[in-house]
Amino acid sequence: MSNQIASVSKEEKKLVFGKPDALNDEKFSYCPGCHHGIINRLIAEAIDELGIRETTVGTAPVGCSVFLYEWFDIDVVQPAHGRVSAVATGMKRARPDLTVFAYQGDGDFASIGTNNSVHAANRGENITVFFINNTLYGMTGGEMAPTTLIDQKTTTTPGGRKAEDFGYPIKMSEMLSKLDGPTYITRQAVYDVKTIKRAKKAIKKGFRNQLEGKGYSLIEFLSACPINWGLDPVEAIDRIKEEVEQVYPLGDILDRTAGEKE
Amino acid sequence: MGNKQLMRGNEAIAESAIRAGCRNYFAYPITPQAELLQWMATHMPEEDNGTFLQAESEIGAVNMVYGAASTGERAMTSSSSPGISLKQEGISYLAGSDLPAVIVNIMRGGPGLGNIQPAQGDYFQATKGGGHGDYQLLTLAPSTVPEAAQLTYEAFDLADEYRTPVMVLADGMIGQMMEPVELPARKDLNELPSKPWATSGAKNRKPNVIKSFALGGDKLKAMSEERFTKYRVIERKEVRYEEIGVEGPDILVTAFGTVARIVKSTIRLGQEEGINIGLFRPITLWPFPGDRIDELSGKVDTVLTVEMNSGQMVEDIRLSVSKNINTPFYGEMAGCVPTPKGILEEVKKHV
């Protein structure tokens, strides 16, 4: 591979793959095998393809993706933990002409910020929410999240999560799909070509809904956290397929635009 | 102008905010500030791009203000004591992110659920950092309905000028009472200060970031030092107070907000009995007019502080004046309001 590249002369060099304009040249600081970077990139590609880089404002939640503002070449607001949907609501209400996305982890969206998440969805806020579900708290050291699977070992459930003590994995997307407010709710993964392509499509649909004033879109991602799962990146993908998807199946959960022409 | 109208304090504050160019208001119902929310619900939608949103919680409301303010638009929330406790996280983040916003606290009795009577128990919370971290909150304390309207109006300018949250700290008496008010003129939105720092879309410029986060001591230190340099300017330029009969009184009384108004009645009662009472009323609780009270206290033996709490501002008075001045305190707690006569009785103990 490297020999082939080396043999191409300067004149023949043509850039066939680069970073999207919505990302700058800084390197991601995510751990090896983490899926945040793939999701960040897909969002950036979608922003480029929709031509909305100059009118999009993102959010950088507390957690592993807090440095999102270091990597995206767009305006970014960093809210308090859990408050991302409320902050995004304020941004969008104040400036409806901006495209606003909320980027939230499972602790943020499904635990400390549940109240704000549910009501933004119920109001049908015209925002796009990316909800990253890796079944634990990544940055603080692998503690149990509300999304942690039954029997999953975390640093705060060393014997595995027991339902009698800590309840059950919370299914935010299914819960919110019962509300009248949301427009589009889907669960995606990013572990192979097929899932990445689908995820990208979902991201663009979420943005397009906002651009067309159709209301609230939620794109949940099953994301790997190999470091805190104690697995290598490939094993982590296998865990998503074999265990996580059993509790959190992939696919569209609600689509009130179904039947409309895209 | 003769354009006075009879308005409740809560309503005058709300209308004044709209006239100041605030088009984004987020709040949660609580007594005794409910009329503020109700006024906004009716009148904000009459404005172009006016946003009134009843939030899911006090926390939701202050964070919506955070979002709206980050885009560069004028934004406000209001509540009463228990609700303001819930907003403290948001206020800390607003301060830490250098975002301009106005927060109105129509104080009631506390702690806990307390009651719905007027009180001043949130002085410490407002002026000593109610939320976490090193910050100051510019705090304006009106003592009448017209002043509440005027200070709310000016709060937006101060917030924008210094990129800082500003609190209007009133109480249930001011919120509920009706008085004739001459409202300030409507601001032309096109003449509001420009905000090149706002996250309003990175068009033809480098991206802006609104954040309170800086990993590593040096970066956070630099951010904090810059903020405190700003605070020093506020302390130098924005101190406000009112004084009545402070040249050679028998006793100097200090009070803020509603209580200062009651003290004005005590001054009249005192005159009838030949007691010469001076009043010093801080309008900015932070920055506190400590230098001025120190100066004035040199002319009296006693500075009596009266508050609707167990003694909070009196600590700032004692920090400001020299140790050989008597600094007694008289107050009513638990939502009770001191009377002019009650204050006079206390005055007589010290003259």
Interface residues (C-beta under 8 A of the other chain):
Chain A: R53 E54 T55 T56 V57 A60 V66 Y69 F72 D73 I74 D75 V76 V77 Q78 P79 A80 R83 A86 V87 A88 T89 G90 M91 K92 R93 A94 R95 P96 L98 N115 N116 V118 H119
Chain B: R23 N24 F26 N49 T51 L53 A55 E56 S57 I59 G60 A61 N63 M64 V65 Y66 G67 A68 A69 S70 T71 E73 A75 E89 G90 Y93 S97 T199 S200 G201 A202 K203 N204 P207 N208 V209 I210 K211 S212 F213
